[in-house]
Amino acid sequence: MTEDEKRPCCRVFLVGEGPCDIGDLAVEPTYRDADHHRVGFLRPLLTTLAEPHFELEFDGQKIAHIPKVPAKQGKAFMRRKIAQALVLATQADADILVFARDLDRQSGTKASRVERRKRHAAMLDELRSDMQEAMDADADLRRIAVLVAIPVRMIEAWALADRDALAAVLDGEPEGMPGGSPEDYWGDEDDPDSNHPKCVFKRVLSEDASAELLGRIAELVDPDELSRTCPDSFAPFRDDVLAQVEICRGPRKGRLRDGAR
């Protein structure tokens, strides 16, 4: 038996805002086929975090494609997308649900570190409260570990966090990068010279963010560097991933023990 065959396998259900987050898992399941192979940013990143101890299998959906009331569930607690995603992850026999949303805010509006930290904490609290409501209403949902990823202010900021990874993709040093943490990048999205993360990304990479390009960057990202440069949004998410992936070890290889979360 090879070393890979000995590794416990974790099944991860990814829910994100689009292909840049979760690749072709953002395509409606009905229309997925063998040619859908774009991975987006989160899948390679999670794989790096899990290695070398765990193998990950992925399924998922785009937030907008999640039905308002999944089958076999009552309407009382199906008020928020995270609760609906938890049901779908359970139906998919997943071990871990990763729910990803950009922090974002209206383009061009004034932004500050204090403001984004407050909004980040408030969004985390809201999503976790919705998840807890779903679990309290249905004990079957408690077997899933839930991780919430909120890139500040969007996934492009995480993709800009490791200059060495960018240099490898560019085959040269990245130019046009603002100073400071990518979490602080903001500006008018319609102004190509602004520090809006999408604008910075396009200036540095000479193309818009895409599932393919973000996947290439994510495969090269050093999680230590990403934690250092995005300490408010990525570092705690990384800690959660490393803690929760341990649930996939043990006699129920690749599955949660009853009641674990």
DABELKA-V766785 format. One record per pair of residues at least 12 apart in sequence whose C-alpha atoms are under 10 Angstrom apart, sorted by sequence separation. I is the first residue (numbers start at 1). J is the second residue. D is the distance in Angstrom with one decimal. If there is no record, write none. Layout:
i;j;d
I;J;D
I;J;D
This chain:
i;j;d
13;25;9.5
14;26;9.1
24;36;5.7
25;37;9.0
26;38;9.9
68;80;8.5
69;81;9.7
85;97;7.8
86;98;9.4
104;116;8.8
163;175;9.8
184;196;9.2
185;197;5.8
186;198;9.1
187;199;8.7
197;209;10.0
223;235;8.6
226;238;9.5
227;239;9.6
244;256;9.9
23;36;8.5
24;37;6.4
25;38;8.5
26;39;9.8
43;56;9.0
68;81;7.8
70;83;9.9
85;98;9.3
86;99;9.1
103;116;7.9
182;195;9.3
184;197;9.1
185;198;9.5
186;199;9.2
187;200;9.9
247;260;7.9
23;37;7.6
24;38;5.4
25;39;7.9
26;40;9.5
43;57;9.5
67;81;8.7
69;83;9.9
70;84;6.7
73;87;8.1
85;99;7.9
103;117;9.8
105;119;9.5
132;146;9.9
160;174;9.7
163;177;9.1
182;196;9.6
183;197;8.8
185;199;9.7
186;200;9.3
224;238;9.4
247;261;8.6
23;38;4.9
24;39;6.3
25;40;9.0
43;58;7.8
66;81;7.2
69;84;7.2
70;85;9.0
72;87;9.4
82;97;9.4
104;119;9.5
131;146;8.1
182;197;7.5
185;200;8.3
223;238;7.9
22;38;8.4
23;39;4.1
24;40;7.6
66;82;9.5
68;84;7.3
71;87;9.1
82;98;9.7
103;119;7.5
104;120;9.6
178;194;9.8
244;260;9.8
22;39;6.1
23;40;4.0
64;81;8.8
67;84;7.5
70;87;7.4
71;88;9.4
82;99;7.0
103;120;6.5
160;177;8.6
176;193;9.7
178;195;7.3
244;261;8.1
20;38;9.0
21;39;8.3
22;40;4.9
23;41;7.4
63;81;7.0
66;84;7.0
67;85;9.1
69;87;9.8
70;88;7.5
81;99;9.4
82;100;9.6
102;120;9.5
128;146;8.6
177;195;8.9
182;200;9.5
19;38;7.8
20;39;8.2
21;40;5.2
22;41;6.5
23;42;8.4
39;58;9.9
63;82;8.7
66;85;7.0
128;147;9.1
161;180;9.9
19;39;7.7
20;40;4.8
21;41;5.3
22;42;6.0
23;43;8.1
71;91;10.0
103;123;7.8
128;148;7.9
161;181;7.5
162;182;9.8
19;40;5.8
20;41;6.2
21;42;5.7
22;43;6.6
63;84;9.5
67;88;9.6
102;123;9.9
103;124;9.8
127;148;7.7
160;181;9.3
161;182;6.2
18;40;8.8
19;41;8.6
20;42;8.4
21;43;8.2
22;44;9.7
63;85;8.1
66;88;8.4
101;123;9.3
160;182;6.6
161;183;8.8
178;200;7.9
19;42;10.0
62;85;9.6
101;124;9.9
158;181;9.8
159;182;8.9
160;183;9.6
177;200;6.8
61;85;8.3
124;148;7.2
157;181;8.7
158;182;7.1
176;200;7.4
177;201;8.6
60;85;8.8
123;148;9.8
124;149;8.7
157;182;5.1
158;183;7.9
175;200;9.9
176;201;9.3
16;42;9.2
101;127;9.9
124;150;7.8
156;182;8.7
157;183;6.2
176;202;9.9
177;203;8.3
61;88;9.0
123;150;8.3
156;183;9.8
157;184;8.8
176;203;6.6
177;204;6.7
14;42;8.5
60;88;8.6
61;89;9.5
99;127;9.0
154;182;9.5
157;185;7.5
175;203;8.0
176;204;5.8
14;43;8.4
60;89;7.7
121;150;9.8
153;182;8.4
154;183;8.4
157;186;9.8
174;203;9.4
175;204;5.7
176;205;9.6
29;59;9.7
59;89;8.4
120;150;7.3
152;182;8.0
153;183;6.0
174;204;5.9
175;205;8.7
12;43;9.4
29;60;8.7
120;151;9.0
152;183;5.1
153;184;7.9
154;185;9.8
173;204;9.5
174;205;7.7
28;60;9.6
29;61;7.6
60;92;8.8
120;152;7.8
151;183;8.1
152;184;8.0
153;185;7.8
25;58;8.5
26;59;9.8
27;60;9.3
28;61;7.1
29;62;9.7
59;92;7.8
119;152;9.9
120;153;9.0
152;185;8.9
153;186;8.0
12;46;9.4
25;59;6.7
26;60;7.3
27;61;7.3
28;62;7.6
59;93;9.9
60;94;9.7
170;204;8.9
24;59;9.9
25;60;5.4
26;61;5.2
27;62;7.1
59;94;8.2
117;152;9.0
170;205;7.2
22;58;9.6
24;60;9.2
25;61;5.5
26;62;4.4
28;64;9.7
29;65;9.2
58;94;8.7
63;99;8.8
116;152;7.8
169;205;8.7
170;206;9.5
22;59;9.4
23;60;9.7
24;61;8.9
25;62;6.9
26;63;8.1
28;65;6.7
57;94;9.0
60;97;8.7
62;99;9.9
63;100;8.9
116;153;8.0
160;197;8.3
22;60;7.9
23;61;9.8
24;62;9.2
26;64;9.0
27;65;8.5
28;66;9.3
57;95;9.9
58;96;9.8
59;97;9.6
60;98;9.0
61;99;9.9
62;100;9.7
63;101;8.9
159;197;9.5
160;198;10.0
166;204;8.6
167;205;9.8
22;61;8.2
23;62;9.5
26;65;8.1
60;99;9.6
157;196;9.1
158;197;9.4
166;205;8.1
10;50;9.2
22;62;7.9
156;196;9.6
157;197;5.7
160;200;8.5
9;50;10.0
21;62;9.1
156;197;5.9
157;198;8.1
160;201;6.9
19;61;9.9
154;196;9.8
155;197;8.6
156;198;6.3
159;201;8.3
18;61;8.7
19;62;8.1
153;196;9.2
154;197;7.3
155;198;9.2
156;199;9.5
157;200;8.9
7;51;9.3
9;53;9.2
10;54;6.9
11;55;8.6
12;56;6.7
13;57;8.5
14;58;7.0
15;59;8.8
16;60;8.3
17;61;8.8
18;62;5.8
82;126;9.9
83;127;8.8
153;197;7.8
154;198;8.6
156;200;8.8
157;201;8.1
160;204;8.9
169;213;8.8
182;226;9.9
7;52;8.1
8;53;7.3
9;54;5.8
10;55;6.2
11;56;5.8
12;57;6.0
13;58;5.9
14;59;6.2
15;60;5.5
16;61;7.0
17;62;5.6
18;63;7.8
82;127;6.6
83;128;9.5
86;131;7.5
152;197;9.6
156;201;6.7
160;205;9.6
181;226;10.0
7;53;6.0
8;54;5.2
9;55;4.7
10;56;4.9
11;57;4.7
12;58;4.9
13;59;4.8
14;60;4.3
15;61;5.1
16;62;5.2
17;63;5.6
18;64;8.7
80;126;9.7
81;127;8.8
82;128;8.4
83;129;9.6
84;130;9.7
85;131;9.2
103;149;9.6
104;150;9.3
156;202;9.8
183;229;7.9
184;230;9.2
6;53;9.1
7;54;5.2
8;55;6.2
9;56;5.7
10;57;6.2
11;58;6.0
12;59;6.3
13;60;4.7
14;61;6.5
15;62;5.5
16;63;5.6
17;64;7.3
80;127;8.3
82;129;9.6
83;130;6.2
84;131;9.0
87;134;8.5
96;143;8.9
97;144;6.8
98;145;8.5
99;146;7.5
100;147;8.5
101;148;8.0
102;149;8.1
103;150;5.9
104;151;8.5
169;216;7.3
170;217;9.9
181;228;8.9
182;229;7.0
183;230;6.0
4;52;8.6
6;54;9.0
7;55;6.1
8;56;8.6
9;57;7.1
10;58;8.6
11;59;7.7
12;60;7.9
13;61;7.9
14;62;8.3
15;63;6.0
16;64;8.8
17;65;9.6
82;130;6.6
83;131;5.3
86;134;7.9
87;135;9.5
95;143;7.5
96;144;5.5
97;145;6.2
98;146;6.0
99;147;6.2
100;148;5.9
101;149;6.4
102;150;5.2
103;151;6.2
104;152;6.9
105;153;7.8
168;216;9.7
169;217;6.7
181;229;5.4
182;230;6.8
183;231;8.5
3;52;9.4
4;53;8.9
6;55;9.4
7;56;9.7
14;63;9.6
15;64;9.6
81;130;8.5
82;131;6.0
83;132;8.4
86;135;8.6
94;143;9.2
95;144;5.4
96;145;4.7
97;146;4.8
98;147;4.7
99;148;4.9
100;149;4.5
101;150;5.1
102;151;5.2
103;152;5.4
104;153;4.7
105;154;9.6
168;217;8.5
180;229;8.1
181;230;6.4
183;232;7.9
3;53;9.6
4;54;8.5
5;55;9.0
15;65;9.7
80;130;6.4
81;131;9.2
82;132;9.8
83;133;7.7
84;134;8.3
90;140;7.9
91;141;9.5
93;143;9.8
94;144;7.0
95;145;6.4
96;146;5.8
97;147;6.1
98;148;5.8
99;149;6.0
100;150;5.8
101;151;7.0
102;152;6.5
103;153;4.8
104;154;6.0
159;209;9.2
166;216;9.5
167;217;9.6
180;230;9.9
181;231;8.7
183;233;7.9
4;55;7.6
15;66;9.0
79;130;8.0
80;131;8.5
83;134;5.4
87;138;9.4
90;141;6.4
93;144;8.9
94;145;9.0
95;146;8.9
96;147;7.4
97;148;8.3
98;149;6.9
99;150;8.4
100;151;7.8
101;152;9.4
102;153;5.9
103;154;6.2
104;155;9.6
165;216;9.0
166;217;6.6
169;220;8.4
183;234;9.7
46;98;9.9
78;130;9.0
82;134;8.6
83;135;8.2
89;141;8.8
90;142;9.2
101;153;9.4
102;154;4.6
103;155;9.3
156;208;9.8
165;217;6.1
166;218;9.6
168;220;7.8
77;130;8.2
80;133;9.8
87;140;9.0
88;141;9.8
90;143;8.1
101;154;7.9
102;155;6.6
156;209;7.1
164;217;9.8
165;218;8.0
167;220;10.0
168;221;9.9
77;131;9.4
79;133;9.6
80;134;9.2
87;141;6.8
90;144;6.9
100;154;10.0
101;155;8.7
102;156;9.6
155;209;9.4
156;210;9.7
159;213;9.6
160;214;9.8
165;219;8.5
166;220;8.3
77;132;9.9
78;133;9.1
79;134;9.2
86;141;6.9
89;144;7.8
100;155;9.3
102;157;9.9
159;214;6.7
162;217;8.9
165;220;5.2
166;221;8.4
42;98;9.4
77;133;6.5
78;134;7.4
86;142;9.3
89;145;10.0
158;214;9.7
159;215;9.3
162;218;9.5
164;220;8.3
165;221;5.4
76;133;9.8
77;134;5.7
87;144;9.5
89;146;9.8
159;216;9.9
160;217;8.8
164;221;7.9
165;222;7.6
42;100;8.9
76;134;9.2
77;135;9.2
83;141;9.4
86;144;7.6
156;214;8.1
159;217;6.7
162;220;8.7
163;221;8.8
164;222;8.5
77;136;9.2
78;137;9.9
86;145;9.3
155;214;8.9
158;217;9.9
159;218;7.0
162;221;6.1
163;222;9.8
77;137;7.0
86;146;8.0
158;218;9.1
161;221;8.3
162;222;6.9
165;225;9.9
76;137;8.6
77;138;9.3
160;221;9.6
161;222;9.3
162;223;8.7
164;225;9.3
159;221;8.1
161;223;9.7
162;224;9.3
163;225;8.9
74;137;9.3
158;221;9.4
162;225;6.0
163;226;9.7
73;137;9.9
74;138;9.7
82;146;9.5
161;225;7.2
162;226;6.0
73;138;8.9
161;226;5.5
162;227;9.6
15;81;9.5
82;148;9.4
117;183;9.9
160;226;8.9
161;227;8.7
162;228;9.4
15;82;8.7
116;183;8.8
159;226;8.7
161;228;8.6
162;229;7.8
116;184;8.6
158;226;7.0
161;229;5.9
162;230;9.8
157;226;9.9
158;227;9.4
160;229;9.4
161;230;7.0
15;85;7.1
113;183;8.4
160;230;9.9
14;85;8.9
15;86;9.6
113;184;6.6
158;229;8.7
13;85;8.6
112;184;7.5
113;185;9.9
157;229;9.8
158;230;7.1
13;86;8.9
15;88;9.9
111;184;8.4
112;185;9.7
157;230;8.4
15;89;9.2
111;185;9.1
112;186;9.0
13;88;8.5
14;89;8.4
111;186;7.0
158;233;9.0
13;89;5.6
110;186;8.5
111;187;8.3
158;234;7.7
12;89;8.2
13;90;8.9
109;186;8.6
110;187;8.0
11;89;9.5
22;100;8.9
108;186;7.5
109;187;7.2
110;188;9.7
152;230;8.0
13;92;7.7
21;100;7.6
107;186;7.9
108;187;4.7
109;188;7.6
151;230;8.7
152;231;9.9
12;92;9.4
13;93;8.9
14;94;9.8
21;101;8.8
107;187;6.4
108;188;3.8
152;232;8.0
153;233;8.8
11;92;8.9
12;93;9.2
13;94;6.0
21;102;9.5
105;186;9.3
106;187;9.4
107;188;5.2
108;189;6.8
151;232;9.1
152;233;6.0
11;93;7.6
12;94;5.6
13;95;7.8
14;96;8.5
15;97;7.6
16;98;8.3
17;99;9.3
18;100;9.7
104;186;9.2
106;188;8.9
107;189;5.7
108;190;8.4
150;232;9.7
151;233;5.7
152;234;8.4
11;94;4.8
12;95;6.1
13;96;6.2
14;97;6.1
15;98;6.2
16;99;6.2
17;100;7.1
18;101;9.7
106;189;9.3
107;190;8.2
108;191;9.0
150;233;6.3
151;234;6.9
10;94;7.7
11;95;5.2
12;96;4.9
13;97;4.8
14;98;5.0
15;99;4.9
16;100;4.8
17;101;6.4
149;233;7.6
150;234;7.9
10;95;6.1
11;96;6.5
12;97;5.9
13;98;6.2
14;99;6.2
15;100;6.0
16;101;6.2
17;102;7.9
149;234;7.7
9;95;9.5
10;96;7.5
11;97;8.8
12;98;7.1
13;99;8.4
14;100;7.7
15;101;8.6
16;102;8.9
108;194;9.0
151;237;9.4
108;195;9.8
149;236;9.2
150;237;8.3
108;196;8.2
148;236;9.9
149;237;6.2
107;196;7.9
148;237;7.2
149;238;9.2
147;237;7.5
147;238;9.7
149;240;9.7
148;240;8.8
149;241;9.8
104;197;9.9
147;240;6.9
148;241;9.6
146;240;9.3
147;241;7.1
146;241;9.5
145;241;9.8
147;244;8.2
146;244;8.4
145;244;6.8
145;245;8.8
145;247;8.5
144;247;9.9
42;149;9.4
121;232;9.7
144;255;8.9
145;256;8.0
120;232;8.6
121;233;9.7
143;255;8.6
144;256;6.9
42;155;9.0
120;233;7.9
143;256;5.9
144;257;9.4
41;155;7.7
142;256;9.5
143;257;6.9
144;258;9.4
145;259;9.9
40;155;10.0
41;156;9.1
117;232;7.5
142;257;10.0
143;258;5.9
144;259;8.6
145;260;7.4
146;261;7.3
116;232;9.6
117;233;8.9
142;258;8.0
143;259;5.4
144;260;7.4
145;261;4.6
41;158;8.9
142;259;5.8
143;260;5.5
144;261;5.9
41;159;7.7
140;258;9.2
141;259;9.1
142;260;6.8
143;261;6.1
113;232;10.0
140;259;8.7
142;261;6.2
139;259;8.3
141;261;9.4
103;233;9.5
13;144;9.9
12;144;9.8
12;145;9.6
13;146;9.6
14;147;9.7
15;148;9.7
16;149;9.2
21;154;9.6
12;146;9.9
15;149;9.8
21;155;6.9
20;155;7.5
21;156;9.4
20;156;8.6
17;155;9.9
98;241;9.2
96;241;9.4
96;244;7.9
95;244;9.5
96;245;7.9
95;245;8.8
96;247;9.1
95;247;8.2
96;248;9.1
95;248;7.4
96;254;9.9
95;254;6.9
96;255;9.0
94;254;8.7
95;255;5.4
96;256;8.6
94;255;7.6
95;256;5.8
93;255;8.4
94;256;8.8
95;257;9.5
93;256;10.0
96;261;9.0
95;261;9.5
40;209;9.9
41;210;9.3
40;210;7.6
41;211;7.0
44;214;9.5
45;215;8.6
48;218;8.9
40;211;4.2
41;212;8.6
44;215;6.6
47;218;9.8
48;219;7.6
38;210;9.3
39;211;6.4
40;212;6.3
41;213;8.5
42;214;8.9
43;215;7.9
44;216;8.5
45;217;9.3
46;218;9.2
47;219;8.7
48;220;9.1
38;211;6.0
39;212;6.9
40;213;7.8
41;214;5.1
42;215;7.9
44;217;9.0
45;218;5.5
46;219;9.7
48;221;8.7
49;222;9.5
37;211;9.8
38;212;5.7
39;213;9.6
40;214;5.6
41;215;4.8
44;218;5.6
45;219;6.6
48;222;8.6
49;223;7.4
37;212;9.0
38;213;9.3
39;214;8.4
40;215;4.5
41;216;8.0
43;218;8.2
44;219;5.3
45;220;8.7
48;223;8.0
38;214;9.5
39;215;5.7
40;216;8.3
41;217;7.5
42;218;7.4
43;219;8.9
44;220;8.7
45;221;7.4
38;215;7.4
39;216;8.9
40;217;9.3
41;218;5.4
42;219;9.6
44;221;9.1
45;222;8.9
46;223;9.7
38;216;9.9
40;218;8.0
41;219;8.2
45;223;7.8
39;218;9.5
40;219;9.9
41;221;9.9
23;210;8.9
24;211;8.1
23;211;5.4
24;212;9.9
20;209;7.2
21;210;9.3
22;211;7.8
23;212;7.8
49;238;7.7
56;245;9.5
20;210;5.6
21;211;7.3
49;239;9.8
19;210;7.4
20;211;4.3
23;214;9.1
50;241;8.1
54;245;7.8
18;210;9.9
19;211;5.3
20;212;7.9
22;214;10.0
23;215;8.0
46;238;8.8
49;241;7.6
50;242;7.2
53;245;9.4
54;246;8.6
56;248;9.8
18;211;8.7
19;212;8.9
20;213;8.6
21;214;8.4
22;215;9.2
45;238;9.7
49;242;7.0
53;246;9.2
55;248;9.6
20;214;6.5
21;215;9.0
54;248;7.9
19;214;9.5
20;215;8.0
46;241;7.9
50;245;7.1
54;249;8.2
19;215;9.9
46;242;9.5
49;245;9.2
50;246;9.2
53;249;9.1
57;254;9.6
56;254;9.0
46;245;9.9
55;254;9.0
54;254;9.0
12;245;9.7
11;245;9.9
10;245;7.3
9;245;9.6
10;246;9.3
8;245;9.9
10;247;8.6
11;248;8.7
8;246;9.5
10;248;5.6
8;247;9.8
9;248;6.7
10;249;8.6
8;248;6.3
9;249;8.2
7;248;9.8
8;249;5.9
7;249;8.7
8;250;8.0
12;254;9.9
8;251;9.7
10;253;8.0
11;254;6.7
8;252;9.2
9;253;6.6
10;254;4.5
11;255;7.8
8;253;5.5
9;254;4.5
10;255;6.9
7;253;9.0
8;254;5.7
9;255;8.2
10;256;9.2
7;254;9.4
8;255;9.3
